[in-house]
Amino acid sequence: MRQYSYAVVLSTVVLLCCGALLLNQNVSAAGEGKITGTVKLDGAAPHMKGIDMSKDPYCSKAHASDPGHLETYVVGASGGLANVVLYLDGYSGNPVASTAVPVFDQKNCMYVPHVLALDTTQTFKVVTSDQTAHNIHPLPNPMVNVGWNQSQPPGAPPVEKSWKNPEMIPVQCNIHPWMHGWFVVVKGPYATTDDSGNYTINNVAPGSYTVTAWQEAAGTQTQKVTVAAGGAASANFTFKAK
Amino acid sequence: MQRNLLRNWSLFLGAAVLTLPLTSWAQLTHFDIDSRMNAESHIGNITGHAKDAKGDYRRYCVVCHGELGDGNGESFPWVDPKPRNFQLGVFKCRSTPTGTLPTDEDLFDTIARGLDRSNMPQWSTFTKQQRADLVAWVKHFSPRWTNEKPGAPITIPPEPEVTPERIKAGREVYARVQCWKCHGVLGQADGPSAATLTDDLGRPIAPYNFHEGARPKCGDTDKDIYRIFMTGLDGTPMPSFADNIKPDEAWDLVFYLRTLMSQKSKEKAMARQLGLKPVDPNAPAGQQ
């Protein structure tokens, strides 16, 4: 009997070690490829309305030399479109979320970044850099994810949260009604375009995928790509402003 | 055999209906809702059964909250604030943290208390059993109660003695966490952000006016007021301050809020004696 239980313990340990090794290999990306590309906006950048922050002197002072404006379309010099999230449609592999905890900052009465992409169950942090009170109020579909609403006065500790299910979740501050951003929750590897519209999705296991590009106002586009072991596939997108 | 086949079909259909809401704000159907007809509530030693509340719901509640519990009853166009959509499982008056389901007692109390400044009257004429059954009925509308447990009620320390120092400390909290942004420096619901507030569905909503003499929405005991700002009113712009107000400070704030209310209270008398002025939004931090 005793011998039997030793055997069980031993085999469990061996199994765990093998599992850890395998997992480790996955993370160290043996043979994993990537998908890169550029997202552009067709035609002239739409005019982004200015924001009247006069109701909160702290906010208007922070924007005295750089007036705030809406961030529905953020277009770079050569037409590159920022804040587009790229992810793999129908991804069924393991979660790839690194241990990094992305930060969503309330800075000068705006959200930085305006769009925060996350893997499901990935922890993120909401912080405030402002000397005025905010309330951080995501508005998911209550049937998909559970929403909440927390105050963040000056010097407030960070709020740490995660989302269970994939969803594009708008987030707002009720105190400053112009503050509007997004938590884009997807399953698997993802990337967000930078100010020039460039992106790289890392840690993609070899295979065929449908890359989806999501922009908050222009909608979604998809492209099929094949990633070779250790290779880089490319997918460029062009959106039209709506 | 045929009956078995039928049952399998209905299981399959049930699964299909349950996955629907994951892709859109799809309305739940009778089919899905009825599958939870065995929902229960537990209040003290009373057990409520959803199926026993069907008659009461149809007679007293359906006109506002609707056949499917979606808040879309016949009276929907004529009432404001709008009737609660029970399918979403989001409730204002809770003893539990923001983003969690309320306890059965929370719903039980809300039914008896009613919601001031809305069309929800006090249903204190119901027996406790009837109310418990209605709580179970309310729960059966939302799949959230199948998938989640209610939050753990927040801990409220015993209420301390009111002192002038505590009232002054409460005034500091009111200034620090900036309650006045919406509720105004005198609690008259005229803060700089008051006019633009909207609820979770984008409908205009007004902050509570302490001055007006109306009963606070989730009860008017000191404990009820404590609970409001430490749990938040989910579905509205009112956030939870649990991370930013310590339990002891929370009592100070309750005492200060009493001084803003029009009703007579010992807090109000103390504030008058202190010659307490409204908070100054422009004062530097900690120098009210």
Contacts between the chains, C-beta under 8 A, distances in Angstrom:
chain1	res1	chain2	res2	distance
A	55	B	192	4.3
A	55	B	193	6.8
A	56	B	181	8.0
A	56	B	192	6.4
A	56	B	193	7.9
A	57	B	282	7.9
A	131	B	285	7.9
A	132	B	178	7.2
A	133	B	177	6.3
A	133	B	178	3.5
A	133	B	181	5.8
A	135	B	237	6.8
A	135	B	239	3.9
A	136	B	239	7.6
A	137	B	237	7.0
A	137	B	239	6.7
A	139	B	200	5.7
A	141	B	21	7.6
A	141	B	25	5.5
A	142	B	88	4.1
A	142	B	89	6.2
A	142	B	90	5.4
A	142	B	144	7.3
A	143	B	21	3.8
A	143	B	22	7.1
A	143	B	25	7.2
A	143	B	26	8.0
A	143	B	87	7.6
A	143	B	88	7.1
A	143	B	143	7.3
A	143	B	144	8.0
A	144	B	21	7.2
A	144	B	22	5.9
A	146	B	99	5.2
A	146	B	100	7.7
A	146	B	144	8.0
A	146	B	148	7.4
A	147	B	90	7.3
A	147	B	99	6.2
A	147	B	200	7.3
A	147	B	234	7.4
A	148	B	98	4.5
A	148	B	99	3.1
A	148	B	232	7.9
A	148	B	234	7.5
A	148	B	240	7.4
A	149	B	98	5.4
A	149	B	99	7.8
A	149	B	232	5.2
A	149	B	234	6.5
A	149	B	236	7.9
A	149	B	237	7.4
A	149	B	238	7.3
A	149	B	239	4.3
A	149	B	240	6.5
A	150	B	98	6.2
A	150	B	232	7.3
A	150	B	239	5.2
A	150	B	240	5.3
A	150	B	242	7.7
A	150	B	243	6.3
A	151	B	177	6.1
A	151	B	239	4.2
A	151	B	240	6.8
A	151	B	241	4.8
A	151	B	243	7.6
A	151	B	244	5.8
A	152	B	244	7.4
A	153	B	176	6.2
A	153	B	177	4.4
A	153	B	178	5.7
A	153	B	244	5.6
A	154	B	176	7.9
A	154	B	285	6.8
A	156	B	243	6.5
A	156	B	244	5.3
A	157	B	243	5.8
A	157	B	244	7.7
A	159	B	243	6.8
A	165	B	22	7.0
A	174	B	182	7.6
A	174	B	193	6.9
A	174	B	197	5.6
A	174	B	198	7.3
A	174	B	237	3.3
A	174	B	239	7.8
A	175	B	178	7.8
A	175	B	181	5.0
A	175	B	182	6.9
A	175	B	193	4.6
A	175	B	237	7.8
A	176	B	193	7.2
A	177	B	193	7.4
A	177	B	196	4.3
A	177	B	197	7.9
A	177	B	198	7.6
